[in-house]
Amino acid sequence: MSEAPNGIEGLVTPGWEPVAEAFARNFEFGEVGAACCIHVDGAPVVDLVGGRAHSTVSEAWRSDTLALVFSTTKGATAACANILIARGELDPDAAVAAYWPEFAANGKGDVLVRHVLSHSAGLPVVEGELTLDEALAWAPVVEQLARQAPRWEAGTAVGYHMRTYGWLVGELVRRITGTTLEAFFRAELGDPLGLDWWIGLPESEEPRVAPIIPPAPASDPEVQALMDAVMAPGTMLGDALTGPAGHFHYDEMWNTRAVHECELPSSNGIASAVAVSRMYAALVTPVGGVRIFDDAAIARATTTQIEGTDVVIGAPMRYGLGFSLGDALSSAARPGAFGHSGAGGSLGFADADHRVGFGYVMNRMQVGLAEDKRPRNLVRAMYSVLENV
């Protein structure tokens, strides 16, 4: 095992020093606490931690520290849906209403499962007034989504279903299996793989969570003004970002027990970097004797369903059945990569061509108009090793 750079702890397999060096350099870009893990052929080759788990306390980030991963959660949710697809219990070409009859209301009878999975169902915003308690309670939100009309014809545009994705896919899982998304995830992925990853955190695990440090305003006032304008209430991005009913902002609310313990399968997964990497590795290679997807499932999940300029976030996007693909996931990723990033910087993905699973989690959020350089640098270093360049 190679020695980690000063101030960084963990596994660095010989030859993987470029990733450790990139991880250490990230602390020059405002990193407070973070972890990165990479599996190749089902075994970890990098498992690094560094910095502080708390911004105001000198508690070191440990190997068992957990972090809120925001939309990196969507990758776990997509994996659950694709397990059901592989079993023939969920048909991507079926109408959502075939599993959830109430969903057909207000012109949604032709919305297909693949539209929901690929962020093209036209339902990026939960409309109407809901209290925060209702937004965290599941039933009021899915009932509202079933009632409302789509904002565009399904399949004609891609628009990031920032929060609604989790409720839509989670309700499909519930209708088919009779269990919650977290219960299904735990039975199919969490327990078989021994993952420190929850979508609805047990109170017993709360002491291990590194509190999220909300993003600071942009250093350039003009950039901040532009961000405020595009994310203002009443814009599709602003309403998707803060909805339902304007309750969700990137602030201390995400450190509360109420948000940690509910089920938001789009947004509130809490995990270690090892768990994220291990889950993705198991999608493409055996991990401890467990492999989740066969080759046919990988091919199906990573076939492009829709691509183009996202009408919610305004950036080029490309989706398979629930996963971001290739350079839509990270500018440093290769075409075979599939997974999901999370607000503020977290990232998880697999690459079947390279038999790899990648996980990066952190506590300091960085939100802006440019790609976060921290995960990008780690991904770039990983591929430099894998491809010997």
N, C-alpha and C positions, 0 to 999 in steps of 0.2 A: 504494500500500500504506500503510495506517495504521501508526502507530508502536505497538509493543507496550508495555504498562505497564513501569515500572521493574523490572529484574531478570528480565523475561520476554523471550524471543527468538522470532523466527519471523514467519510470514505472518499478517497481519490485513487482509483485504480491507475496503475502506471499507464501513461499514454493519455490520460484524461486531464492532465494539468491545465490545458487551455480553458476548460470550463471552470475550474477552481479559480483561475486568475481572473476570468470574467466576472465571476461571482464576487470576488474581493473588490474589483474595480467598481462594482455597482454601489458600494458604500461611499464612493466619491460623488455619486449623483443623488445624495440625500436618502439613501436606504437607511432605515433604522433597525429593523429586524427582518430576517428572511430565511428561507430554506429552499434548496433545489435538489431534486433527486432524478436520476436517469436510470432506467432499466434497459438492458440490451439482452436479447435472448432469454428474457425472464428473470435475470439477475441484476441487482444494482451494481452499477459501475461508478456512480457518483451519488453521494448522499451527504450534503453539506448544510450546515446551519451557521448563522452568524448574527451578531448584533444583539439588540435588546428586544425582549418581548413586550415591554411597556415603555412608552415614550418618556415617562417621568420617573421610572424606577429602574435600577440597574440590574434587573432580573434578566439573565442571559436567555436567548432563544435556545431551546433544547430540542433534542431529536423527537420528543413527544409533544412539542408545542403545536397547538392547533390555530388555524386562522380562518376567518370568514373569506370565502373565495368568490362571492358574488356570482357573476354569470358563468364562471367555470363550472358551477352547479349544473348548467344546462347540458354539459357533456355526460354527466351521470344520468340525468333524466332521459337524454337521447339513447343512452345505452340500454336503459330499461325498456323503452319503446321498441328498440331493435331486437331485443330478446323475444318479445312477444311476436314481432313480425317473423322472426326465424322459426317460431313454433307454429305459425299459421293462425295465431289467435288475433292478430291485428293485421289488417290488409291496407297497405298504403293507398290502394286505388278505391277503397270503400269510402262512402260518405261518412263523415263524423257522426251524423245523425243515425247511422245504422247501429252504433254503439250507445249513443246518447240522444235519444229521440227528441228531447226538448230543444236541442241545439238547432233544429231545422227552422226555428222561428225567424221571422224577419229576413227572409231571403237567403238563409244559409244552408238550404237543403243540398246544394251542389258543392259545398265545401268538402274537400277530400282530406283524408288523414295526411297525405303527403303535403298538402298545403299548410296544415298546422305545423308539421315537422320542419318545413322549409321557410317559415316566417313569411308565407305568402297568402295567408288566410284572410287578410284584411281586418284583423282585430288587434291592432297594436295597443289600444287604449281601453281600459275599463271605464265605461261611461257611468254617469249618475253620481249621486252622493252616497258615500259609505263612511261609517265611522272607522277609526283605526282598528277597533276591536273586531268589526265586521270584516275588514280587509285581512285580518290575521286568522279568521275563523274558517275559511275555505268555502263553505256552502254559499254565503251571500255573494261571493265573487263569481263562482262558476254559474250560479243562477242568473246573475246579471249578464255574463258573457253569452249565455244561451238566449237571453231575451233580445240583445241588441243587434243592430244591422251592421254588416261589414262596411268598411270605408272604401274598399275597392273590390272589384270582381276577383274572386279567389284565383290565384295562379297567374294573374296578369302583371303583378309587381311584387318585388321583394321589399319588405318593410319590417325592421327589427321589432319583434314582439318581446320587448325588453322584460316586462313582468308577466304579461299574459301567457307567454309560452309555457310557463310552468304549470299554471292552472289548467290550460287546455290539454296538455299532454298528461298531466297528473290525473285529470278527470277521466280521460280515456283509459288509463291504466286501472283506475278504480272501478270503472264500469265493467271492465273485462275480468279483473281478478277478484274484486270485492275487497281489496286491501288498499291502503294508502300508498302513495308513491314511496315514502320512506320505508314502509314495511316491505314492499316489494324489492326495493333497492337493498335493504338489509339482508333479505333472504337469498337473493340471487347474486349479489356482488359483495356487499359489506362483510357478511359472515364467512362465506366460502374463501374470500381472499384476505380476511383479517384486516379490513380497512378501518383506519381511524378517519372516518368520513361519515357525517350525518347530515340529513336534510330534516332537521327537527332535533336539536341537540338535547340529549338527556342532561338533567341538572347535575348528575354526578361528574360529567366531563367539563363543566363550566370553568373550573379553576385552571384548566390547561389552555384556555383561549387567550390569544394575544389580542388585546383591544385594537380595533382599527383606528388609525390616525387619519381623520378626514383630510381631504385635499386642501392645500393652501390656495389662495387666489393666484392667478397667473402673474408672473413678474412684470409682464408687459400690459399696461392698462388697456391698450387697444385690443389685445388678444382677449383679455377678460371681458371687455365690453361686447366683443363678438360672440363669445361663449354665452354670456348672459342673454343676448338677443336670440340666438338659435335655440336656447333651452328655456325660453320664457313660458309662463303659463299661457295656455291657449294655442301654442304651437304643438304639432304632433309629437315632436321630440320631447318638449317640456312635459306634456301630459303623460307620455309613455314613461318618462324617466321618474316622475314624482307620483304617478298614480298607483292605486286608485285614490281619487279625490284629493290629490296633492299631499298625501301623508308621507311619502317616501322621499327623503333627501339624503344626500351623502353627508351625514352628520352623526352625532353621538347616538342617535336612535338605533343604529346598527350594532351598538355594544350592549343593548338591553336584553334582559332575559326573555322578554315577551317576543322579540324578533328572533332570537336564537332558537326558542323552543317550538315555534309554529312551523308549518310546512310551506315554504315558498320554493318550489322545485325549479324556479328560474334564477333564484337570487341568494338564498341564505344557507347554502351548503357550508359546512365547517369541517376542515380537513387538514391533514398534514401533507407536506410535499411528497412524502413517501407513499401515502395513500393514493394521491392523484397519479403519480407515476406508475404505481403498481396496478391500479385499475386499468389504465390505458395499455400497459404492457400486456395484461391478460386478455385484452381484446384481440391481440394479434399474435401472441405467443403463449405457450404454457408458463404459468407462474405457480410454483409449488404444485404442479400437476393439474392446475385449473386453467382452461382456456375458454373464453366466453363466446367469441365469434369464430365461425369457420370461414374459409375463404369466400364462400358465397355470400355470407352475411356482411363481410367487409366490402365486397364489391357492390352489394346493394346499398349499404349505408353511405358509401362514398361516391355514388353516381350523382352527378350534378342534377339537382332538381330545378334550380333557378339561379340566375346570376344577373348582376347589373347594379346600377346605382341605387342604393337603399333609399326609399322615400321617407324613412324616418330619420336616419342618421346622416344621410347624404354622402356616404362613402361606398366604394365598390365592394360588393359582397358576393359570395358564392356559397351555397348550402347544398349538402346532401340531405339525407333523412335525419335531420337534427344536428348535424355537425357542420362547423365551418371547415372549409377545405383549402388546403395549400396556402398560397400567399394571402388569402382573405383571413386566414388565421394568424399569421405572422409573416412579415415581409421576408424573414429569414428562413421560412419553412419551405420544404420541397413539395412537389405536386402530390406525393402520396400521403402527406400529413392530414390528419383529421382530428378535430377536438373542439375546444372552446376556450376563449379568454374570459377574464372577468374584470369588472370595473376596478380601476386603480392599479392593475398590473398583473394579477394572477393569471396563470396559464397552465393548461393541461392538454396533451395530445398524444396520439400514437402515429407511427409511420410504419406501415406494414412492410414497405420495401426495405427498410433498415432494421426491422424487428425491434423497434424502440418504443418505450413509454417515457414521457417527460412530465415533470411536475414542478411548478414554481409557485410559492406562496409568500406573502409579505404582510407587514402591518401598515406601512405608510402608503396611502393612496396617492397616485399621481393621475390627475384627470386633465386632459387638454386636447387640442386639435391635432397634435402630432402623435405618432406611435410611441409608446413607452419604450425607452431604450434598454431598460433593465432586462425584461424577458427576451427582447430581440437579441441582445448581446449574448445571452446564455444559449439561445437556439443557434445562433451563428457559430459559436464556439463548439457546440455539440456536433454540428454537421462537419466542421473542419476536422474533427477527430474521426468521425464515421467514414468520411470520404478521403481522409489522409491528404488534405490540402492545406 
